[in-house]
């Protein structure tokens, strides 16, 4: 019976057997080479590696496990990896992780798409000093890792710049030490910082992730809210900001969904928004203005008008009358708003509607500057415009 069961597994397609091997710890996967001739050398082609040291394993010491893994990656060479899991451990005689960063570098060279790294001790975290450079990495999960060594100096600040991983979309940081001034990534769409992660005490860590968002309404991480009266996913955490730039692509769902439970930005004085606030209709812009009672300066960057009008048409066709929005029906005051800068390529229907809204809420025309950007090579020219446009000047660049 045992021989028959073994034969059934051996009869499986090679791709399936490789996937099964990838689920095993690496040392167990290698041991399958003794099953039969068909299994010999198969472990070297596994699309996934689980470099997991267990005290109950057949290795008599952590140093023996080091030797095994180093020999494994030497024999495996740089065949592509889909996934690599590295569970680091403390060395036998010192508080260190002697080869963990070497294995991380190897996985990146092997074009790994999903990398999971865990330190072996909550108090003595794995210090990540391997440069995170990859054109293939899509998912990165870090647990019990010290990120203070994984940075590049930018303007005398320690920054983790993940632009060196242009395809990275999923970043999880759990129980890590984050002692840097800034974390930035233009590609990350899902970011989780959870479970006892600690930041520096002398300064705040800034996170720049313009692609961040979630378009999945069934996502429990976003829509498992509310907590008490706080229902927004992102905006509630920004409610105490004094200067804010909310820049996102039109496809990013989180900002727009948050507006349904928009908090009051009681300290906000300077605000920069781009096209997302005017997508579909102008309720997003109106709602933000209603919740910024002491706002003094507003900048609107409205360049992607073709996408805007495409969305308007789709909504009008699909929703009929619901696609029509009269912003003048919104009544509110912006008592402290002194400067409004609108940057666009032309004065289209969207800009005209925004001007009507600003006029309705009492913004004098001399407080509004409309800048039409043709191209960077054009010279700056200021001309007068009709009063009906409710602006003081147009600047061409």
Buried (B, 14 or more C-beta within 10 A) or exposed (E): EEEEEEEEBEEEEEEEBBBBBBEBBBBBBBBBBEEEEEBEEBBBBBBBBBBBBEEEBEBEEBBEBBEBBBEBBEEBEEEEBBBBBBBBBBBEEEEEBBBBBBBBBBBBBBBBBBBBBBBBEEEBBBBBBBEBEBEBBBBBBBBBBBBBBBBEEEEEEBBBBBEBBEEBBBBBBBBBBBBBBBBBBEBBBBBEBEEEBEBBEEEEBEBBBBBBBBEEEEBEEBBEBEEEEBBBBBBBEBBEBEEBBBBBBBEBBBBBBBBEBBBEBEBBBBBBBBBBBBBBBBBBBBBBBBBBBBBBBBBBBBEBBEBBEEBBEEBEEEEEEEBEBEBEEBEBEBEEBBBBBBBBBEBEEBBEBBBBBBBBBEBEBEBBBBBBBEEEEEEEEEEEBEEEBBBBBBBBB
